[in-house]
Structure formats: structure tokens, C-alpha cells
Amino acid sequence: MAQTFGTPFIGREGELARLTGVLERAAAGDPRAVLIAGDAGVGKTRVLTEAAAHAAALGAKVLTGHCVDLGDVGLPYLPFTEILGAAAADERLAPAFAAYPAVDRLIGSGSAAATDPGSRLQLFEGVAGLLSDLTEAAPLLLVIEDLHWADQSSRDLLRFLLSRGGLSRRLAVFASYRTDDLHRRHPLRPLLAELIRLPSVDRLELRPLADADVARLVRALRTGPVPDSTVRDIVDRAEGNAFYAEELLAALPGDDGTAMPSGLADVLLIRIEQLSETAQQVLRTAAVAGRRVGHDLLRDAVQLPEEELESALREAVGHQLLLPDDDATYSFRHALTREAVYADLLPGERVRLHRLFAGLLAGERRSAESAAERAHHSRESHDLGDALAASLEAADHARRVGAPAEELHHLETALELWDVADPSARPESSDPVTLALRASAAAARAGEPHRAVQLTRSALAQAGSDADSELAARVRYTLAGNLMRIDNLQAAFTYSSEALALIPAEPPSHTWVWAAATFVMASRYVGSDEDAERVGRQAVVVAERLGLGDAQADLVVSLVGMEPHNRRTAQGRERLLMARDLARSAGNIPVEMRALYNLAIGCYESSDLDECLTWIGDGLDRARHAGLLSSPYALELRYLQSVLLYTLGRWDECARAAAADAELLPAAGGFATAPALYVALARGEQDAAVAGARALLDGPADWMATLVASVVLIDAAALRGDAEGCVAQLRTSVDTLSDGLGVERPDAVVRLAALTLAVVADAAEECRLSGDAPGVERWAGIAAELVELARGPAARGEDGTRQGPEGLAWLARAEAEAVRAATGPDVAAWERAVTAFGYGEPYELARCQRRLAEALLTADRRDEAAAAAFAARDTAVRLGAVPLRDALDALVRRGRLADVPAAGERIAALTARESDVLRLLGRGRTNRQIGEELFISGKTASVHVSNILAKLGAASRTEAVGIAYREGLIEPETSAFGL
């Protein structure tokens, strides 16, 4: 950092000590990042400057990047461009840069090979690798200032570096941001919440200085004495803001008796008015350029002789309003100064200066890198024609450097300007429909599928009835493809049908083939297999004849999915492999990903789980190298991997993968790592799991997210014993998941129904034990309804055939739970469920073994019951499934399947209040009566009862009293149940 300060460092010794401690740890090989928060003017830059000086003294290399506030301009990767540009200027680092050619894009020396929009991850990995290599020579400190102004691509890259091991040894990252700028919907907020949870990231908040420190600062800034009354006045008004205190002191009135100005803006303007007119002109011009401006650009803008410019700059620097940087640029010492100068410009003056900068950036200084800045100046000067042209150039640049969010922003800006700009300024090679289609593609790459749909609908509306049939068809099949990504399947089928009807099959054309491919996929989703197969078989021949290998591959994948069991067979997999090779040869990575996903899901459905993991790994590696980890099929593969790790009982890996992948997921891709919520729930972290599920439902509408959330919420309600809530959640989930699918019930209903049946059966058994015959009848009736709900999709899988092993296992469990609800535990039914889950799902197998053990105990087959119970317990212990382990321990105690701990040990597990509640339970009191007798609410009494049931391993109040009676926890005569 080239900034220098002539003021003493006061009041931040503790904060500086924290930062220097981080630097020393990083220098020793323990990398860290610190997010430095504080209001404007509180001293963030001052602290960072001191920390940077300390880092340099330790022998570290310091690289600084600034984020800038240029209104609606998106300057992709701006702080990292500055950081890498400074590093690239050191010729000694040339070999390091040569090893990572993807990084060249950010410093203006990229080759044509670096313009692949799908190589964003290569850029991120290149930056991380380069920084790692730079730390080999010396410790490295990255300083990023004003993160609240960062563009989305910079935020994504910072997330990558901090979350995915990009913090190489001997690297520290300090990033500052204004807390007073973070409104509720500020885009930095989610990133901060995510980063602060990382173990390598700390947060340092700079609070206002203490009054005593402000007073010390004021006195230290003046060589002569300052009256105590003046010091007190400044301390009172500065409110701990160091910058405000300095400016108030600098603006003190002379001997003319004028009053001290009232606000900070007035203070700053008085300071500026003390400069010569020429220096003020330079400051006003620089303020229009932004927080920082290059010397040459400023010289051309102010149009002053070199000597006059240098004199004016020296004056501004001397008054510490501007600070010179090492790269021939000047920056305002504080953003508040620039904001005050800019706000004081007259409207006409502001427009004139913006027009001046736009003209300079459009002339000899014109470049792809400056297009976004030029677009900003052109809009502010009302030159909408040039703003349109510059926005399109900026979009092209953002695409080349792998910044889809900024590309989307500039394309949307161009769409806004299209109708209001002078028609002569519109490029002949484009039109609003094509622009909207391009913007929808950028939105899809940026992980915003709903925005992609909106933009494609806009293209459809703009195309109107006058559009030629080929463009009209292209708009409709693009819209259909985007709709499928948000699971609006019926609408996707409608638009794909319209697209196919608009373009003739003869003569064969590229547009017809892709319209057909989209129609086949959409038809498949809504069950129109006959039409899909007819069109698909015709289209695959045409695609092969036209040499459209990727379209042929896409069609082959769809056709394989139409044939019963095909992707589960060797022949089906051979055809999918052929499709993968065709797509790869054509360079169509999304279609290649689709083929790889179908290979993986076919193995999963046939329980070839090891091979499934292999295909998942291949698919994710391909997506990673192409920078498409957030593409639809890559997200599906990540979800499948997460599910598989959970299914196989590799729960620690599942949780780690979720934590590692979360930072690159788009907003609509949260489902991909959500099976880690199953792990949290099974391990007893119910509040965290339910909160995660609710967050999925609060996010963008997504079918997979709804499914994962439904599994968690239903299972959580079942574990709480909330039968009513569980049934209500099931019905809500089934309605939501069925909406728009074009099928009566989705396959996942079999699992949801089985989970719900568990608590329904518990409720029926409790009624049976308490002699509540109507209750038994009611719950048995609900169980019969739910098992029928499960039987439908289990007998009719997604491809119209019987489900694979997983679906059949859940059906077996649903059947066993239905029998338990109707007549009690049935050994044969639970043996079938245990056998069905033997395909490789240890947790669900253990849950079924627990129920089998209960059934065997009821049948007085104690040895077999013990074997089942202890097998399940071993699994629960290995997985860390604490609730299941506790339930099995309680079963072992109740059934006396092993040595039972002394009653005194169990009494110690109950609190004194729980012992009182248990005593009243034995007397047959209701929750309300218990509350009245113990002077607590009925709700609190209910919580105590639930805790008692859990600790005694009882499924009902009646069973809890029975256990307590047998174990001497309550006196026999107090029981009201006749036990």
C-alpha cells in the first residue's frame, strides 16, 4: 500500500496487535483471513496501512486491490486485476505467471485460448495456484479495500480462495468493508455470513474510538496547543470517528469568529475551498473519474499544462486530500472526500465531465477493459447510444474473462437502452430478441435459472408474431429448456411442442433437430413417451446425417431413458457411453454432462454403488475442468454424490463435501449438498437440520430442494413423535412435489410415506396400550391410506416399470409400518424390510433392525432380538446416530437383552423436575393437570414428558409408567394404570 499518513497512530493498538499476530502466524505457515468491518471514516484504511507496513517489515510481499463505487457499473475482478497487475510488474515473478496462463485474462495479456467462457474455474484455480507459488519466495499479504463495492465475480473469487484451500501457507488476506453501507439486501451480506463460519476466517470490527483517544488524536495533530473547549467540541461531534475528527480540526475557524461547520460534508468542502482554484478543478475532475484515477487520464481530462497539473496535485497531496500510488495513479484519501466533492458538482458540470471521460475512453484509450467504465460515463452524460455500444463491449469482455454475473448485468443494461437510444447507435448485428436470448444464457451460467426464464419470456414477447419461424422456434425451445431447469415441466412441454410445430422437418435443419431434442426431453418428463419416441427416432437419424453429434447424443440419452430398465443394463450403458463420446467430440459439455449423469443414475438405481461413484467422479472432474460445476447436471451429480455418501454411511465425507462445495453453489443449487442435513438430523442436530430445510424452502423455487426439505421436515416430526404434524407435512409436500410434473405422484413419495408411517404406527401403538380403540382405528386408517400412497409410485417407477432396490426397500418399510399400525409388530414384515435395505444403506437398515428386534421380543424370540438390536446399535455407534443409539439402548434395557444398569443410575439421568413429572404421570395426570400441580404451564409439562420418554426409551406415556414401575422409579401404589 503506497498510502502514507502524517498523523499518529492512536487508539487502535489492540486491533493492530490482532492483525500483526495473524501476519506472524501466516509467515510461520498458518494462513488466515481477517474481515475488517467499520463505519466510514472509523479508521479501516489507517489500520490496514499500519498492518501492511508491519508485514513488509517481516519480509512479506504486500499486494493491494481496491473496489470502487461507480454506480451500476460491473468491473469484473477489479481488485484482483489490480493485485495481479502489481505482481506481474515484477519481472522476477514472470515464471510464476507463465505457469498459470488462465490468469493472463485479468492483466490484459490473455491469449485467444483464454476466452472460453466455460473456464471460470480454471481462472479461479489459476489465481489460487499463482498465489500459492508466490508464497514460496516470501510471505504474502493481500489487502482488499472497500469490499462493499465489490462486483459479484470478485466476491465469487474471494469465496473460492477462502473456502477451497486457496489460503496457501504463508498467505494472509485482509479485506475491509463499510458496515454502514450494508443494507438488508446488500449482496455482500450472504458472503460475509458464509465466510465468517470458516475456521480460517476472523472478523475484526473497528468500533468508534474512545473519547480519550479522540482527544489524544486532536492534540497530536496540532503542533501548538488546542484549547480544551475546542477539543471537547471536536470529541463530542466526531463521535469516535477518526476521519471526522481530523477534518473538524483541519477546518477550525481562524480569528474571524466564524463557527465550526455543522456536518461532515460541509467540513470537507471548507477544506477543499482552502485550495487554489486549479487544485479544486483537479479534485472535481478526479471525483467524476472515481475513487482512483490514473495520472495520464486525469491529465487529458483537466487539459492543463503539465507543470500546472503537477502543482495542483502537489497541493492536493499536501493537504492529504489525494494520495499518490506506486502505479502512477491518485486516489482520494477517503471515499467520503470524493463523495462530498462529487455531490457538490453542478448538474451541468457533472454531465460535462462525464461526457469528457466517456470521450477519452472511447478514443485512443478505448479498450475492452475500460468498456464498463465508459458505459457508466456515457449513461451519466445522457449519451445513451454510446452507453449501449459500451455495454455490449463490456458484456463481451465479461464473457471472455469468465464473469457471467457482470455479463448478464451489461446485457440487461443494453436491453434497457435499446428502445431509448438513438436507432442509429444500435448495432446491425443484433436485435432485442437475440440480446434477450444471450442474456438468458448468461443468467443460466451465473446460476440464476429463474432469471433465465424471465429473460427468455421477454425474448418471446419481443419476437411477437412477425418473427421468422426459425427464430420463433429457437426462442421457444430455449424457453422450454430453461423451464425444465426450474421444474416447470408442463409449460416446458407446451413451448417445446410449439417450437417443433413452427419449423418444418424438411429440409433438415439445425433448428429443427434441437427443437426436436428439447421436445423429446420435455415429453419424457410429462409422460408423453409415445410422441417422444416417435420424434426422437426421427431426429436422431437427421442429427447423424447433418453431423450434429451433440444433438444426436442428447437424443440418444433421451431414447435410452424411454426403454424399460435400459440405463440399468449393459446395453443401455454402452449407448450412453456412445452419447458421451459424441458430445465430447462436438465440444458440447452440457450434453456430455447429461450422458455422464445418466450413467451414474443407472448404476445407482441398480445398486452398483461403487461404479456409480466412479461415474460421478468422472462427471464432476469434467465439470470442474470446464468451469461448469454450477450447471444443471453438475448440480445433479453433486447431489447424487452427497446422497450416495449418506446412503453408504460415509457421513463424515458427506458433511465435509457439503461444507467444501457450498461456496460455489448458485442460489438455486442449494439442494446439491443438502443430504448433509440428513446426517445432522440422524446425529441428533435436529434444530440445525430443520433450519437448513426451512432455508431451502425459503430460497428459489426448486423441486429437488423441496424434496430434500420434505424428507428432513417429515423425519424430524417423526423423531419428535408429532404424528399430526408429520401427516400434515407429508400431504403438503406431496402436493408441492406433484405440481407441474404431469404424473399423479412422484417416485419420492414412497420414502416420505414410509417415514410418516413410522410415527403413525407409534401413535396407533400408544392408543392400543392405553385402550383407546377409536384412536387405534383412526391411526390404522391413516396408515392404510399412506401405504396405498407408497404402493403407487413403488410399483410404477419413473420409466413406467417397477422401482429399483431403493424404492422397493422403502416400500417394504412402509408395508411393515402399516402392519405395526394395524395389528402390532410383525416379524415377517420387518424381516422383509431388513432384507430389502441390505443392498447398502446401513442407517435405514439399522432402523429396520431396531423394529425387527421389537417384533422379535413381542414374539418372545429373545436371542434373535438381541442379535438384531446389537447389530443396529453397532451401526448407530459407528455413524454417530445418537438418537437411534439411545433408542436401542432403551430397547435393550426394556427387553433385558443385556446387563441393565442399576435403577439408581437411571434415576440420576432424570432431573428433579422430571422425577416430579414422572411421579404425576404414574398417577394418570394430564399435561395440564401436571402443570397446575407443579405451577408450570401445560406446554412446559409436555416438554418434560417428552424428555422422560426419550430418557426411558419409551414410545408412550403408558410404556414410560410401566418402565418406571418395574424399575422402582415410582411407588406401585401411585400408578393409575393398573400395571
Rosetta blueprint (number, residue, H / E / L):
1 M L
2 A L
3 Q L
4 T L
5 F L
6 G L
7 T L
8 P L
9 F L
10 I L
11 G L
12 R L
13 E H
14 G H
15 E H
16 L H
17 A H
18 R H
19 L H
20 T H
21 G H
22 V H
23 L H
24 E H
25 R H
26 A H
27 A H
28 A L
29 G L
30 D L
31 P L
32 R E
33 A E
34 V E
35 L E
36 I E
37 A E
38 G E
39 D L
40 A L
41 G L
42 V L
43 G L
44 K H
45 T H
46 R H
47 V H
48 L H
49 T H
50 E H
51 A H
52 A H
53 A H
54 H H
55 A H
56 A H
57 A H
58 L L
59 G L
60 A L
61 K E
62 V E
63 L E
64 T E
65 G E
66 H E
67 C L
68 V L
69 D L
70 L L
71 G L
72 D L
73 V L
74 G L
75 L L
76 P L
77 Y L
78 L H
79 P H
80 F H
81 T H
82 E H
83 I H
84 L H
85 G H
86 A H
87 A H
88 A H
89 A L
90 D L
91 E H
92 R H
93 L H
94 A H
95 P H
96 A H
97 F H
98 A H
99 A L
100 Y L
101 P H
102 A H
103 V H
104 D H
105 R H
106 L H
107 I H
108 G L
109 S L
110 G L
111 S L
112 A H
113 A H
114 A H
115 T H
116 D L
117 P L
118 G L
119 S L
120 R H
121 L H
122 Q H
123 L H
124 F H
125 E H
126 G H
127 V H
128 A H
129 G H
130 L H
131 L H
132 S H
133 D H
134 L H
135 T H
136 E H
137 A H
138 A L
139 P L
140 L E
141 L E
142 L E
143 V E
144 I E
145 E E
146 D L
147 L H
148 H H
149 W H
150 A L
151 D L
152 Q H
153 S H
154 S H
155 R H
156 D H
157 L H
158 L H
159 R H
160 F H
161 L H
162 L H
163 S H
164 R L
165 G L
166 G L
167 L L
168 S L
169 R L
170 R L
171 L E
172 A E
173 V E
174 F E
175 A E
176 S E
177 Y E
178 R E
179 T L
180 D L
181 D L
182 L L
183 H L
184 R L
185 R L
186 H L
187 P L
188 L H
189 R H
190 P H
191 L H
192 L H
193 A H
194 E H
195 L H
196 I L
197 R L
198 L L
199 P L
200 S L
201 V E
202 D E
203 R E
204 L E
205 E E
206 L L
207 R L
208 P L
209 L L
210 A L
211 D H
212 A H
213 D H
214 V H
215 A H
216 R H
217 L H
218 V H
219 R H
220 A H
221 L H
222 R L
223 T L
224 G L
225 P L
226 V L
227 P L
228 D H
229 S H
230 T H
231 V H
232 R H
233 D H
234 I H
235 V H
236 D H
237 R H
238 A H
239 E L
240 G L
241 N L
242 A H
243 F H
244 Y H
245 A H
246 E H
247 E H
248 L H
249 L H
250 A H
251 A L
252 L L
253 P L
254 G L
255 D L
256 D L
257 G L
258 T L
259 A L
260 M L
261 P L
262 S L
263 G L
264 L H
265 A H
266 D H
267 V H
268 L H
269 L H
270 I H
271 R H
272 I H
273 E H
274 Q L
275 L L
276 S L
277 E H
278 T H
279 A H
280 Q H
281 Q H
282 V H
283 L H
284 R H
285 T H
286 A H
287 A H
288 V H
289 A H
290 G L
291 R L
292 R E
293 V E
294 G E
295 H H
296 D H
297 L H
298 L H
299 R H
300 D H
301 A H
302 V H
303 Q L
304 L L
305 P L
306 E H
307 E H
308 E H
309 L H
310 E H
311 S H
312 A H
313 L H
314 R H
315 E H
316 A H
317 V H
318 G H
319 H L
320 Q L
321 L L
322 L E
323 L E
324 P E
325 D L
326 D L
327 D L
328 A L
329 T E
330 Y E
331 S E
332 F E
333 R L
334 H L
335 A H
336 L H
337 T H
338 R H
339 E H
340 A H
341 V H
342 Y H
343 A H
344 D L
345 L L
346 L L
347 P H
348 G H
349 E H
350 R H
351 V H
352 R H
353 L H
354 H H
355 R H
356 L H
357 F H
358 A H
359 G H
360 L H
361 L H
362 A H
363 G L
364 E L
365 R L
366 R L
367 S L
368 A L
369 E L
370 S L
371 A H
372 A H
373 E H
374 R H
375 A H
376 H H
377 H H
378 S H
379 R H
380 E H
381 S L
382 H L
383 D L
384 L H
385 G H
386 D H
387 A H
388 L H
389 A H
390 A H
391 S H
392 L H
393 E H
394 A H
395 A H
396 D H
397 H H
398 A H
399 R H
400 R H
401 V L
402 G L
403 A L
404 P H
405 A H
406 E H
407 E H
408 L H
409 H H
410 H H
411 L H
412 E H
413 T H
414 A H
415 L H
416 E H
417 L H
418 W H
419 D L
420 V L
421 A L
422 D L
423 P H
424 S H
425 A H
426 R L
427 P L
428 E L
429 S L
430 S L
431 D L
432 P H
433 V H
434 T H
435 L H
436 A H
437 L H
438 R H
439 A H
440 S H
441 A H
442 A H
443 A H
444 A H
445 R H
446 A L
447 G L
448 E L
449 P H
450 H H
451 R H
452 A H
453 V H
454 Q H
455 L H
456 T H
457 R H
458 S H
459 A H
460 L H
461 A H
462 Q H
463 A H
464 G L
465 S L
466 D L
467 A L
468 D L
469 S H
470 E H
471 L H
472 A H
473 A H
474 R H
475 V H
476 R H
477 Y H
478 T H
479 L H
480 A H
481 G H
482 N H
483 L H
484 M H
485 R H
486 I L
487 D L
488 N L
489 L H
490 Q H
491 A H
492 A H
493 F H
494 T H
495 Y H
496 S H
497 S H
498 E H
499 A H
500 L H
501 A H
502 L H
503 I L
504 P L
505 A L
506 E L
507 P L
508 P L
509 S L
510 H H
511 T H
512 W H
513 V H
514 W H
515 A H
516 A H
517 A H
518 T H
519 F H
520 V H
521 M H
522 A H
523 S H
524 R H
525 Y H
526 V L
527 G L
528 S L
529 D H
530 E H
531 D H
532 A H
533 E H
534 R H
535 V H
536 G H
537 R H
538 Q H
539 A H
540 V H
541 V H
542 V H
543 A H
544 E H
545 R H
546 L H
547 G L
548 L L
549 G H
550 D H
551 A H
552 Q H
553 A H
554 D H
555 L H
556 V H
557 V H
558 S H
559 L H
560 V H
561 G H
562 M H
563 E L
564 P L
565 H L
566 N H
567 R H
568 R H
569 T L
570 A H
571 Q H
572 G H
573 R H
574 E H
575 R H
576 L H
577 L H
578 M H
579 A H
580 R H
581 D H
582 L H
583 A H
584 R H
585 S H
586 A H
587 G L
588 N L
589 I H
590 P H
591 V H
592 E H
593 M H
594 R H
595 A H
596 L H
597 Y H
598 N H
599 L H
600 A H
601 I H
602 G H
603 C H
604 Y H
605 E H
606 S L
607 S L
608 D L
609 L H
610 D H
611 E H
612 C H
613 L H
614 T H
615 W H
616 I H
617 G H
618 D H
619 G H
620 L H
621 D H
622 R H
623 A H
624 R H
625 H H
626 A H
627 G L
628 L L
629 L L
630 S L
631 S L
632 P H
633 Y H
634 A H
635 L H
636 E H
637 L H
638 R H
639 Y H
640 L H
641 Q H
642 S H
643 V H
644 L H
645 L H
646 Y H
647 T H
648 L L
649 G L
650 R L
651 W H
652 D H
653 E H
654 C H
655 A H
656 R H
657 A H
658 A H
659 A H
660 A H
661 D H
662 A H
663 E H
664 L H
665 L L
666 P L
667 A H
668 A H
669 G H
670 G H
671 F H
672 A H
673 T H
674 A L
675 P L
676 A H
677 L H
678 Y H
679 V H
680 A H
681 L H
682 A H
683 R L
684 G L
685 E L
686 Q H
687 D H
688 A H
689 A H
690 V H
691 A H
692 G H
693 A H
694 R H
695 A H
696 L H
697 L H
698 D H
699 G L
700 P L
701 A L
702 D L
703 W H
704 M H
705 A H
706 T H
707 L H
708 V H
709 A H
710 S H
711 V H
712 V H
713 L H
714 I H
715 D H
716 A H
717 A H
718 A H
719 L H
720 R H
721 G L
722 D L
723 A H
724 E H
725 G H
726 C H
727 V H
728 A H
729 Q H
730 L H
731 R H
732 T H
733 S H
734 V H
735 D H
736 T H
737 L H
738 S H
739 D L
740 G L
741 L L
742 G L
743 V L
744 E L
745 R L
746 P L
747 D L
748 A L
749 V H
750 V H
751 R H
752 L H
753 A H
754 A H
755 L H
756 T H
757 L H
758 A H
759 V H
760 V H
761 A H
762 D H
763 A H
764 A H
765 E H
766 E H
767 C H
768 R H
769 L H
770 S L
771 G L
772 D L
773 A H
774 P H
775 G H
776 V H
777 E H
778 R H
779 W H
780 A H
781 G H
782 I H
783 A H
784 A H
785 E H
786 L H
787 V H
788 E H
789 L H
790 A H
791 R H
792 G H
793 P H
794 A H
795 A H
796 R L
797 G L
798 E L
799 D L
800 G L
801 T L
802 R L
803 Q L
804 G L
805 P H
806 E H
807 G H
808 L H
809 A H
810 W H
811 L H
812 A H
813 R H
814 A H
815 E H
816 A H
817 E H
818 A H
819 V H
820 R H
821 A H
822 A H
823 T H
824 G L
825 P L
826 D L
827 V H
828 A H
829 A H
830 W H
831 E H
832 R H
833 A H
834 V H
835 T H
836 A H
837 F H
838 G H
839 Y H
840 G L
841 E L
842 P H
843 Y H
844 E H
845 L H
846 A H
847 R H
848 C H
849 Q H
850 R H
851 R H
852 L H
853 A H
854 E H
855 A H
856 L H
857 L H
858 T H
859 A L
860 D L
861 R L
862 R H
863 D H
864 E H
865 A H
866 A H
867 A H
868 A H
869 A H
870 F H
871 A H
872 A H
873 R H
874 D H
875 T H
876 A H
877 V H
878 R H
879 L H
880 G L
881 A L
882 V H
883 P H
884 L H
885 R H
886 D H
887 A H
888 L H
889 D H
890 A H
891 L H
892 V H
893 R H
894 R H
895 G L
896 R L
897 L L
898 A L
899 D L
900 V L
901 P L
902 A L
903 A H
904 G H
905 E H
906 R H
907 I H
908 A H
909 A H
910 L L
911 T L
912 A H
913 R H
914 E H
915 S H
916 D H
917 V H
918 L H
919 R H
920 L H
921 L H
922 G H
923 R L
924 G L
925 R L
926 T L
927 N H
928 R H
929 Q H
930 I H
931 G H
932 E H
933 E H
934 L H
935 F L
936 I L
937 S L
938 G H
939 K H
940 T H
941 A H
942 S H
943 V H
944 H H
945 V H
946 S H
947 N H
948 I H
949 L H
950 A H
951 K H
952 L H
953 G L
954 A L
955 A L
956 S L
957 R H
958 T H
959 E H
960 A H
961 V H
962 G H
963 I H
964 A H
965 Y H
966 R H
967 E L
968 G L
969 L L
970 I L
971 E L
972 P H
973 E H
974 T H
975 S L
976 A L
977 F L
978 G L
979 L L
